[in-house]
Amino acid sequence: MTTQCLVTLAQQAYEHFPRAADAITKDFYMDDLMTGGVTEAECIQLYQEITSILASAKLPLRKWCSNSSYVLGHIGKNVRDPLFTLELGDEEMVKSFGLCWNPVLDEFSFNVIPTPARSTLTKRTLLSDLNKVFDPIGFISPILVKGKIFLQQVWALKIDWDSPLSSDIHDRWMSFHKDLEKLQNVSIPRKVLPKPNEFQIHGFCDASQEAYGACIYVRSRCSENTWQVRLLCARSRVAPIKGSTIPRLGLNGALVLAQLLQKLTDAWEIDRHKCHLWTDSTVVLSWLNAQSNRLKVYVSNRVNQILELTNASQWNYVRTDKNPADMISRGTNVTEISASTLWWNGPDWLGISDELWEKVPRNILKEEEIPEQRTIQFALVGVQSNQELVQHYSSWSRLQRETAWLKRFVEYLRTRRVPSEVHLSVRELQAAEVCILKQVQAECFLDELRSLESQRELNLKSKLKSLRPFIKDGLILVGGRLNNSGLSILQRHPIVLPANHKVTRLIFERIHLEQLHCGPQALLAEVRRRYWPLRSRVMARSVVSRCVRCTRAKPTFNAPLMAPLHKERVQVARPFAVTVSILLDQSS
């Protein structure tokens, strides 16, 4: 809620105090504010605007501190609050986002608490000791990475959290922590840009079998031919326990650099595609300049992530002895890092003019030498016939529309032009119909197609011989003597369809529905306005007889039950038995 309150206050005050509103929005972390300006006057104005904005919501800021006594002198003292400002001596420190900052010297330092004498160590105490050294910027990444590697090795032993560690592990850890205590003597200047208007960003990455990481430097111009280079930030990662190749770990280091660069450029609001990136791995450079779809999945995914954040042209080759990220990958001690100009100031050639740099080739491997490429395998398989494919469709319209969408997609892959129409056009549907009918004819009338294309007579046994067929626009049409009639081309020369084919049945069913469930004769007449199916009467009767609605509309009536026959018709009687009885009656 407090954070949302700050954002709302900044938005409301942006019109009148844009600089202070930006500071409130971007420079607050929880309830701590760290901001600044180029000049002392700008800092004083910023202080006044921020306090004015927050005072409107009764949110006073306390514990003001600055590396300028002049700025502190213009910050009013509140007699009721002794912590309104901090007045520090030369040796006093103030915590700033977890870092120890000496405002007088304007330097960062580290406060490492000496380890008390312990008879036993556990995995829990190791993790606790390592996390007590807070380094959010990554100034001492080459030192802390050794502790991470050590903790990973202990973890691989599968020891419980509170089980005592062996004496060998105990001695090695105490030696490492004793070295950490020397960080008390390491100080890092806070200011990195003498002239904020002209600077460059250079990033380096490297990897070893144990760790990988990246570091970023800011290169600012001091004079025409000299530049000042300062370490800006760094990140380290421990390599996986399971075996991974050095090139893959180097690619992970490049990914860490790209992600770290994104955070930096977003915070500084600069174009990250103008930054310079360096690696000493020729394999990584070759992967970044290769087609990612030809690489194995692991490599391809990370190459794509890197190229989403950077361009391949930004990456260059640097020799290992000039790569400061090499210290992250192998780890180092406090004595070595405190005296290392390579770590704090980057390679020496960054401090001179670009024209004087040593020309080092990019050393990109040839395509056949690049590792981790996908193996392209070929398999001979039987081609599925169209008859089997169309079995999955129950209506002609669905088959036609899906074919049209497929043709549109293929056209997009070929030309990379996005269609202007969202829905399918009539022309696309007609083209899809022609495509389907061509495939059907090529499947069922292959010999006839070859003969007609080569202008040879059809075989005497051909089913199409009597139709005098010909080819127009790739389709087999029925011939005849109606060329001079006023009928349409398909009425004069309908398209030949095979008998007993699923496509033929789908066309019959579609026309049967369009004609409101007409009978076989009407259906056949309508079909022949565009098509000439073989054995068409059989297909028409079959479609109508299988139509559920037609069957329900024409039920079969049962004959009524008849009365029983008379007994004279069903009982046996002698000849003339009835006649004699009649004669006797008459004589009497």
C-alpha positions, 0 to 999 in steps of 0.5 A: 500500500505504501508503494502504491501511495508513492506511485500515486503521489509521483503521478499527481506531481509529475506535471509540476515536478517531473524530476522529483516524480521520476526519483520517487518512482524509480529510486525508492526501494521499500522505504529507502530512497537513493538518488542524486544529481550532477550538481549540488544545486540540482540535489538541493532542488531535488530534496526540496521537491521530494519533501514537498511531494511527500509532505502532502501525504504526511510522509516525512523522510528522515536520515538524510545523508549526502557526500556533500557537506554543502547539500547537508547544510541546506537540509533543514534540521528538525530539533524534534528528530535527532535522526533527521540528518546524519553527520558522519566522520571520516571513518563512519559508515551508513548502510545503503541498500545493504551496502556500507557507504562512507559518504565523506570518502564516497566509497563502498566497503564490506563489513565482514563479521569475524567467524567465532571459533567453532568446534564443529561446522554444519551445512546450515552454518556454512550457508549462513556465513556465506549469506552474511556477505551482501553483494547485490552489485557483484563487486566481489563475485570472483570471491563469493563464487568460491564459497558457492562452489565449496557449498555445492561440493558439500551438498554433493556429499548428501550430508544432513543440514545439522550433521557435523562436517569433516575436519578437512571441510572445516579447515578449508571453510575456515581458511576461506572465511579468514580470507573474506575478513580481509574485505574490510580493507577493500573500498570501491569508489561509488562514482563511475562517470566523470562526464555523464554525457559521453560513455560506452557500456562493455560487457564480458562473459566467461565460463569454466567447469565450476562456474560462469558469469559476466561483468559490465564496465562503463567507459567514459571519456576523460580527454580526446584520447583517454578514457576512464573504465570502471566496474559497474556490476557483475553476476556469477553462477555455479555450474551444474553438478551434472557434466556440461561442456565448456561451450555450453557453460560459455553460452550460459555465461553469455545469456547471463550477460545479456540478461544483466545488460537488459536490466542495466539499460532499462534502469539507465534508459539507454539503447542496449543494442549500442553496447559492446559485448565480449567473449573468449569462446569462439564456439559461442560466437559461432553459435550466435552467428549461425542459424539457430534452427540448425543447432540442438535444442539446448543450444538453440533455445539459449541462442534465441534468448540471447538474440532477443536481447542483443544483436549478433553484431554486438558480440566480439572476441577477446583473448582470455588473458584480457577477459576480466570475467575469467576471474569469475569463472575460476574464482580468486582471493581477496588479495588478488582481486584488490590488486587487480586492475583487470577486474576493477578497470577492465582490460588496459586497451579500453582506456585508450582510443578505439583506433589504437585497439589491437585488431583481433579477428572474431574467429568464427568457426566454419559451418562444418566445424560448429559443434552441437548441430542437429543431425538431419536424418532422412527416412523413406516413408509411404506417401498417404493417398488423398483418399485416406486424407479426405476420410477425415472430413465429413463435409465438402465445405470444411475440406474446401475451407481448410485447404484454402487456409493451408494454401494461404499459409503456404503463400505467407511462408513463401512471400512473407506478405500478410493477407489484407483480408481476414476472412477467406475470399471467393477466389481463395475458395475456388482455388482450393476447389481446383487444387482438390480436384486436381489431386483427385484426378491425378490419383484416379486418372494418372494414365489418362492425364499423362496421355492427354498432356502428351497429346496421345490417344487414350487407351481403348480400355480407359473409362474416359475414352467415350467422353473425348476428354481434354485438359484445361487449366490442369483439369480433365474436362468432358469433350463434346459438340457444344463449343458454340453454345451460350452455356458456361464453360463448365456446363459445356465441358463439366469436370470429370470425377471418379466413381466411388471416391470420397470427394465425389460423395462430398460434392453430391452431399453438398449439392443435395443439401443446397437443393433442399434434399432433392431426389436422385434425378434432380440431384443428378441433373444439378451435379451435371451442371458442373461435374461429370461423375462416373457411375453418377446414378449409383452415387445419386441414389446412394446419397439420397438413400443415406440421407437421414432427413430424407428417410424420415420424410418418406416413411414406409407405411405398414399394410392394415391387418385383414379380418379372418377368412370365412369357415366355408373358405377354410374347411374341407367339403366334398364335391357337390355337397352344397349343390345336392342340399340345394336340389333336395330343398327345391324338390320338396 
